[in-house]
């Protein structure tokens, strides 16, 4: 009887849970931090090893999964027939000579675009897991400009979290997008930029991206900050999400219950430069952060409409 019970347990686990690996169809290498969308606002992200888990019991109403990553074609698979390996095909037409380019030579000047930050919790944007905020950058003085460092205003909110939760960290990703008529367009393929911020970090986080060779095109680009989830004790992206769901007029919102990285929004910048989106909702559509996004937002009503991300630039003289 014990053997029969053990066999039944294994079969049940196989039916209800599936561990998958996402790989490059050509190189057979893992595709780290790919996006797995279940639809209806649900989804997850693969870890740095390209692996994720899907549980049919938890997502009984999901019949399809859609896997995507910058530089690859989106792939759909049936939930009841998940393979152990999902192969993504590279999207060769996304290659860009503007962002991924040979190193510049010659003299350059260092220019700084100062970030804006503050400690007013009521003037901060609370990104839920999978939220993404994009900020517009243009060339300095119309010259070839390389982004050496991104300066990211972060309020860790450690003083607002409940006691006894222990130390936690959030996994962030930075991505870059073309300027498509004043809004984020196609993504630029580049090496993954993923990093951790703990609940002890505060004010402005300096992210060195000098080695990524990110040059700003003539018409500018958008740099984005996205929340992937929470890190486990080893600093790896945890599969389980720590959030609670609440119903709003805009639908189900997911609010973090552990460390919540607050992004201070500014009322100092004269032009609207910020877009936001939910990756698992609204077909990944970008929305400008103004009245059209949410006219009842306290941030918008207080004219805090921009995430004032800063940067240190290398501006070449020839």
KEKOLMI-319187 format. One record per residue (C-alpha): residue number from 1; residue in three letters; x, z, y negated. Coordinates in steps of 0.02 Angstrom, whole numbers. Layout:
<sites>
     k     r     east       up    north
   NUM   ALA        X        Z        Y
...
</sites>
This chain:
<sites>
     k     r     east       up    north
     1   UNK        0        0        0
     2   UNK      142       41     -119
     3   UNK      216     -133      -91
     4   UNK       48     -215     -122
     5   UNK       25     -117     -283
     6   UNK      199     -168     -342
     7   UNK      163     -352     -308
     8   UNK       -5     -339     -401
     9   UNK       84     -257     -549
    10   UNK      212     -397     -560
    11   UNK       79     -532     -550
    12   UNK      -24     -447     -686
    13   UNK      128     -434     -800
    14   UNK      165     -618     -773
    15   UNK      -13     -664     -821
    16   UNK      -21     -557     -977
    17   UNK      154     -570    -1049
    18   UNK      278     -712    -1069
    19   UNK      456     -708    -1135
    20   UNK      515     -874    -1205
    21   UNK      677     -947    -1271
    22   UNK      679    -1077    -1410
    23   UNK      825    -1198    -1398
    24   UNK      892    -1355    -1483
    25   UNK      840    -1503    -1375
    26   UNK     1009    -1587    -1400
    27   UNK     1137    -1448    -1400
    28   UNK     1038    -1326    -1290
    29   UNK     1091    -1188    -1411
    30   UNK      965    -1054    -1464
    31   UNK      867    -1085    -1624
    32   UNK      873     -916    -1713
    33   UNK      727     -845    -1813
    34   UNK      607     -989    -1778
    35   UNK      427     -966    -1837
    36   UNK      293     -949    -1703
    37   UNK      119     -967    -1775
    38   UNK      -35     -922    -1672
    39   UNK     -162     -972    -1805
    40   UNK     -289     -862    -1894
    41   UNK     -153     -769    -1987
    42   UNK      -62     -715    -1829
    43   UNK      116     -753    -1779
    44   UNK      291     -689    -1752
    45   UNK      473     -740    -1769
    46   UNK      606     -770    -1638
    47   UNK      758     -659    -1641
    48   UNK      936     -713    -1676
    49   UNK      948     -765    -1492
    50   UNK      796     -880    -1508
    51   UNK      687     -769    -1398
    52   UNK      511     -704    -1426
    53   UNK      371     -629    -1321
    54   UNK      187     -676    -1314
    55   UNK       54     -566    -1236
    56   UNK     -111     -646    -1186
    57   UNK     -196     -477    -1178
    58   UNK     -159     -444    -1361
    59   UNK     -200     -621    -1417
    60   UNK     -342     -666    -1300
    61   UNK     -421     -785    -1428
    62   UNK     -262     -889    -1452
    63   UNK     -253    -1053    -1357
    64   UNK     -104    -1136    -1443
    65   UNK       64    -1087    -1518
    66   UNK      156    -1190    -1649
    67   UNK      344    -1170    -1660
    68   UNK      442    -1227    -1813
    69   UNK      611    -1206    -1893
    70   UNK      695    -1291    -2040
    71   UNK      781    -1449    -1979
    72   UNK      667    -1472    -1828
    73   UNK      502    -1555    -1788
    74   UNK      358    -1433    -1761
    75   UNK      309    -1415    -1578
    76   UNK      143    -1357    -1507
    77   UNK      121    -1276    -1336
    78   UNK      -29    -1209    -1241
    79   UNK      -41    -1020    -1234
    80   UNK      -91    -1020    -1050
    81   UNK       54    -1132    -1000
    82   UNK      205    -1068    -1096
    83   UNK      371    -1132    -1028
    84   UNK      521    -1018    -1013
    85   UNK      612    -1133    -1133
    86   UNK      539    -1223    -1284
    87   UNK      646    -1366    -1347
    88   UNK      642    -1413    -1531
    89   UNK      691    -1589    -1582
    90   UNK      805    -1603    -1736
    91   UNK      724    -1685    -1888
    92   UNK      866    -1798    -1945
    93   UNK      778    -1860    -2102
    94   UNK      790    -1685    -2179
    95   UNK      978    -1698    -2202
    96   UNK     1024    -1683    -2386
    97   UNK     1187    -1733    -2467
    98   UNK     1138    -1630    -2619
    99   UNK     1142    -1459    -2539
   100   UNK     1255    -1486    -2389
   101   UNK     1403    -1569    -2470
   102   UNK     1593    -1574    -2472
   103   UNK     1678    -1436    -2569
   104   UNK     1696    -1471    -2755
   105   UNK     1869    -1476    -2828
   106   UNK     1927    -1443    -3004
   107   UNK     1896    -1310    -3133
   108   UNK     1734    -1213    -3147
   109   UNK     1664    -1078    -3256
   110   UNK     1568     -929    -3189
   111   UNK     1395     -910    -3267
   112   UNK     1270     -773    -3234
   113   UNK     1081     -780    -3234
   114   UNK     1037     -597    -3254
   115   UNK      903     -526    -3139
   116   UNK      765     -415    -3209
   117   UNK      723     -253    -3122
   118   UNK      630      -92    -3156
   119   UNK      562       62    -3067
   120   UNK      376       40    -3107
   121   UNK      290       38    -2938
   122   UNK      132      -33    -3020
   123   UNK      227     -187    -3077
   124   UNK      297     -229    -2905
   125   UNK      239     -356    -2778
   126   UNK      218     -288    -2601
   127   UNK      265     -426    -2478
   128   UNK      189     -410    -2306
   129   UNK      283     -465    -2152
   130   UNK      302     -656    -2158
   131   UNK      271     -664    -2347
   132   UNK      385     -779    -2446
   133   UNK      421     -786    -2633
   134   UNK      511     -935    -2712
   135   UNK      597     -943    -2882
   136   UNK      650    -1099    -2978
   137   UNK      833    -1127    -3025
   138   UNK      900    -1267    -3133
   139   UNK     1075    -1330    -3166
   140   UNK     1177    -1241    -3298
   141   UNK     1204    -1352    -3451
   142   UNK     1159    -1502    -3343
   143   UNK     1323    -1489    -3247
   144   UNK     1358    -1476    -3061
   145   UNK     1311    -1297    -3020
   146   UNK     1346    -1202    -2859
   147   UNK     1255    -1040    -2817
   148   UNK     1389     -914    -2768
   149   UNK     1284     -755    -2764
   150   UNK     1099     -718    -2765
   151   UNK     1048     -557    -2852
   152   UNK      888     -491    -2775
   153   UNK      791     -352    -2863
   154   UNK      729     -231    -2729
   155   UNK      643      -64    -2746
   156   UNK      668       19    -2577
   157   UNK      522      138    -2604
   158   UNK      611      270    -2500
   159   UNK      535      404    -2611
   160   UNK      359      342    -2572
   161   UNK      368      332    -2381
   162   UNK      296      467    -2271
   163   UNK      416      600    -2209
   164   UNK      477      598    -2030
   165   UNK      479      410    -2004
   166   UNK      669      404    -1995
   167   UNK      782      270    -2065
   168   UNK      720       91    -2054
   169   UNK      780      -79    -2112
   170   UNK      692     -241    -2156
   171   UNK      755     -412    -2102
   172   UNK      752     -542    -2241
   173   UNK      786     -729    -2244
   174   UNK      839     -838    -2390
   175   UNK      792    -1023    -2392
   176   UNK      804    -1166    -2517
   177   UNK      676    -1301    -2559
   178   UNK      671    -1463    -2658
   179   UNK      584    -1465    -2827
   180   UNK      428    -1568    -2791
   181   UNK      347    -1593    -2960
   182   UNK      369    -1413    -3012
   183   UNK      330    -1329    -2844
   184   UNK      429    -1298    -2684
   185   UNK      441    -1455    -2578
   186   UNK      540    -1499    -2422
   187   UNK      664    -1370    -2360
   188   UNK      849    -1402    -2367
   189   UNK      931    -1382    -2196
   190   UNK     1077    -1262    -2202
   191   UNK     1154    -1122    -2101
   192   UNK     1033     -977    -2075
   193   UNK     1044     -844    -2210
   194   UNK      973     -684    -2134
   195   UNK     1019     -507    -2184
   196   UNK      960     -325    -2179
   197   UNK      909     -208    -2319
   198   UNK      886      -25    -2274
   199   UNK      763       97    -2350
   200   UNK      910      172    -2444
   201   UNK      950       13    -2541
   202   UNK      882        0    -2715
   203   UNK      889      -94    -2881
   204   UNK      982     -261    -2859
   205   UNK     1048     -321    -2692
   206   UNK     1196     -442    -2705
   207   UNK     1196     -578    -2573
   208   UNK     1356     -680    -2560
   209   UNK     1315     -860    -2513
   210   UNK     1474     -943    -2579
   211   UNK     1519    -1011    -2408
   212   UNK     1348    -1095    -2389
   213   UNK     1392    -1226    -2521
   214   UNK     1223    -1227    -2607
   215   UNK     1229    -1349    -2753
   216   UNK     1081    -1370    -2870
   217   UNK     1011    -1549    -2881
   218   UNK      982    -1631    -3049
   219   UNK      798    -1582    -3050
   220   UNK      831    -1404    -2989
   221   UNK      783    -1313    -2830
   222   UNK      684    -1162    -2769
   223   UNK      768    -1013    -2685
   224   UNK      653     -906    -2578
   225   UNK      655     -731    -2506
   226   UNK      553     -703    -2348
   227   UNK      514     -547    -2248
   228   UNK      541     -576    -2061
   229   UNK      502     -401    -2001
   230   UNK      586     -238    -1956
   231   UNK      754     -211    -1873
   232   UNK      778     -106    -1718
   233   UNK      915       26    -1702
   234   UNK     1041     -111    -1660
   235   UNK     1001     -211    -1817
   236   UNK      907     -345    -1720
   237   UNK      736     -412    -1771
   238   UNK      605     -307    -1682
   239   UNK      463     -400    -1596
   240   UNK      336     -267    -1635
   241   UNK      269     -264    -1813
   242   UNK      231     -101    -1900
   243   UNK       81     -140    -2009
   244   UNK     -102     -105    -2029
   245   UNK     -237     -234    -2061
   246   UNK     -365     -216    -2202
   247   UNK     -509     -329    -2249
   248   UNK     -511     -405    -2424
   249   UNK     -606     -544    -2511
   250   UNK     -460     -658    -2470
   251   UNK     -467     -613    -2285
   252   UNK     -362     -497    -2177
   253   UNK     -210     -424    -2264
   254   UNK      -67     -344    -2168
   255   UNK        7     -193    -2255
   256   UNK      169     -116    -2196
   257   UNK      156       66    -2146
   258   UNK      341      104    -2134
   259   UNK      474       46    -2258
   260   UNK      394      -67    -2386
   261   UNK      519     -168    -2489
   262   UNK      441     -182    -2661
   263   UNK      491     -331    -2768
   264   UNK      488     -289    -2954
   265   UNK      405     -430    -3051
   266   UNK      453     -467    -3231
   267   UNK      355     -501    -3391
   268   UNK      513     -553    -3483
   269   UNK      534     -733    -3428
   270   UNK      437     -856    -3537
   271   UNK      403     -989    -3406
   272   UNK      309     -979    -3241
   273   UNK      444     -996    -3107
   274   UNK      374     -903    -2956
   275   UNK      274     -963    -2806
   276   UNK      216     -862    -2656
   277   UNK      144     -900    -2484
   278   UNK       93     -823    -2318
   279   UNK      177     -920    -2179
   280   UNK       39     -886    -2051
   281   UNK     -107     -920    -2171
   282   UNK     -175    -1062    -2277
   283   UNK      -71    -1194    -2187
   284   UNK       90    -1123    -2264
   285   UNK       31    -1181    -2435
   286   UNK      130    -1124    -2586
   287   UNK       31    -1048    -2729
   288   UNK       92    -1022    -2906
   289   UNK       87     -839    -2952
   290   UNK      -43     -844    -3090
   291   UNK     -233     -827    -3109
   292   UNK     -259     -963    -2979
   293   UNK     -176     -852    -2850
   294   UNK     -275     -694    -2889
   295   UNK     -355     -666    -3059
   296   UNK     -385     -483    -3016
   297   UNK     -203     -446    -2981
   298   UNK     -134     -303    -3086
   299   UNK       31     -394    -3095
   300   UNK      -47     -551    -3166
   301   UNK     -158     -456    -3286
   302   UNK       -3     -364    -3348
   303   UNK       90     -530    -3365
   304   UNK      214     -484    -3228
   305   UNK      213     -659    -3156
   306   UNK      393     -691    -3105
   307   UNK      507     -621    -2973
   308   UNK      662     -616    -3082
   309   UNK      793     -661    -2952
   310   UNK      964     -682    -3030
   311   UNK     1118     -781    -2982
   312   UNK     1303     -801    -3010
   313   UNK     1345     -986    -3028
   314   UNK     1503    -1090    -3020
   315   UNK     1481    -1226    -3151
   316   UNK     1603    -1370    -3130
   317   UNK     1675    -1452    -3284
   318   UNK     1699    -1629    -3216
</sites>
